[in-house]
Amino acid sequence: IALALAEQVRADARRRVRAGTLDGPIRATTCRRIRRTAEDPRYATFTCLVEHAGRGTYRGRDLLLGYRFRGRVELTGRRAAWCEENPRPLHPDTEEFVTVPLSRACTG
């Protein structure tokens, strides 16, 4: 399931690059399942990383640069929804940073 979701998220990211809403190039995409204690057994929730700019360093920490997505797959019907996350930046000049909540379709 994780591999199939990663393929779909990567294809979507490439479409977004062509549309000008994400920076490319789009490289490897990986998804891993998030286990929750109170999760609906009909669904699986995933966190996905779309690599786009290789590796970097911030304050001595190794970083993999890319976009994070959250996905949710209906296990019986194999339908999926995913949303790009908008995480708060690591740097301190973020007083005007806007946080956008993710759709419940992506998070459960």
Rosetta blueprint (number, residue, H / E / L):
1 I L
2 A H
3 L H
4 A H
5 L H
6 A H
7 E H
8 Q H
9 V H
10 R H
11 A H
12 D H
13 A H
14 R H
15 R H
16 R H
17 V H
18 R H
19 A H
20 G L
21 T L
22 L L
23 D L
24 G L
25 P L
26 I L
27 R L
28 A L
29 T E
30 T E
31 C E
32 R E
33 R E
34 I E
35 R L
36 R L
37 T L
38 A L
39 E L
40 D L
41 P L
42 R L
43 Y E
44 A E
45 T E
46 F E
47 T E
48 C E
49 L E
50 V E
51 E E
52 H E
53 A E
54 G E
55 R E
56 G E
57 T E
58 Y E
59 R L
60 G L
61 R E
62 D E
63 L E
64 L E
65 L E
66 G E
67 Y E
68 R E
69 F E
70 R E
71 G E
72 R E
73 V E
74 E E
75 L L
76 T L
77 G L
78 R L
79 R L
80 A E
81 A E
82 W E
83 C E
84 E E
85 E L
86 N L
87 P L
88 R L
89 P L
90 L L
91 H L
92 P L
93 D L
94 T L
95 E L
96 E L
97 F L
98 V L
99 T L
100 V L
101 P L
102 L L
103 S L
104 R H
105 A H
106 C H
107 T H
108 G L
